């Protein structure tokens, strides 16, 4: 018997009882579907984190102010504005590995252009902000030194704000209003992620004088946070330590007292989160693999029952010249077809489930074809491993005893 003939015989045998064949393969279907879904969600989460890391910028440290206290209650970080523009100047002058640094003040405001308006984040900062975060312009230019020093009425739009207010028109040179203050648009940022594109940047002094300073009681020197770009990833740890030591000295914090600021490495935190996502995904894959093993055991049990029911058929085949390896091949092919069909249905249901999750839960998913192939290969291996014993047992039946069976 050739392999093709064995497959034809296996397909005919499985078609005789379609419901039993489907229920036998159900464990494989569930296992493969679970693996494909978990890998798609995990891959999507990793891509989303990688995109967030890219949007933050390479080798970036974020310096946040300390937490205010209300009696014995310590409020969240950033409620006490302890960072100043003088701190930024000192960081740039005294820490050689810092290539650029920028302070920011941010708040929300209604942006008006003609009859259109859009509520978004207004970020007061300097041109160093874009250098630190490796952001490019889709058109126009960044702020000039004179505009920053003089608090000029100029703005740079994120891609989302530009689209909402101007559609397909070129916004460069046009005017918008923020709190009745007219601003000329001098640049539009290139597209990034949606949360990074929904923002309007103005010079830091402009934000303090016209939008954010008077509302929050901020003095002329204070900033809400600072971002700093380190010259290489190998200098990140040293740069973090040097910034902490310098700011403790400048803020006159005595030994033993906690810092009134926090220096964070967002990329490192996100990479740690990626590691956690991979660990959870591997755990879920291991659980799904147990389902595949259970499905393989189910296939073995059903095939043993099938061999008992088809003892006479096996005897006739042996009597007509069928060799032991032909019988073995026939039943191995039945197990293989069951697992291939279960794997295919599992892949289809897994892709469908991951797309459903992406649509209804708002998660990012990514179908990894290598993972799909691996899941199918694992299901086929499961079928061959658990199908071998029933096939071997069928091939060992005595032809005379098999012909006597009712």
ZIFENDA-V517889 format. One record per run of one state. SS is the DSSP state (A for helix, B for strand, O for the rest). FROM is the first residue (numbers start at 1). LEN is the number of residues. Records with the same first field share a line. If there is no record, write none. Layout:
SS: FROM-LEN, FROM-LEN
This chain:
O: 1-2, 17-1, 57-3, 66-1, 71-2, 78-5, 95-3, 114-2, 126-2, 133-4, 141-4, 151-3, 158-1, 167-8, 179-2, 190-4, 198-1, 212-1, 217-5, 224-1, 231-2, 251-10, 265-1, 310-1, 320-4, 362-7, 396-3, 405-2
A: 3-14, 18-39, 85-10, 128-5, 145-6, 159-8, 194-4, 204-8, 213-4, 233-18, 266-44, 311-9, 324-38, 369-27, 399-6
B: 60-6, 67-4, 73-5, 83-2, 98-16, 116-10, 137-4, 154-4, 175-4, 181-9, 199-5, 222-2, 225-6, 261-4
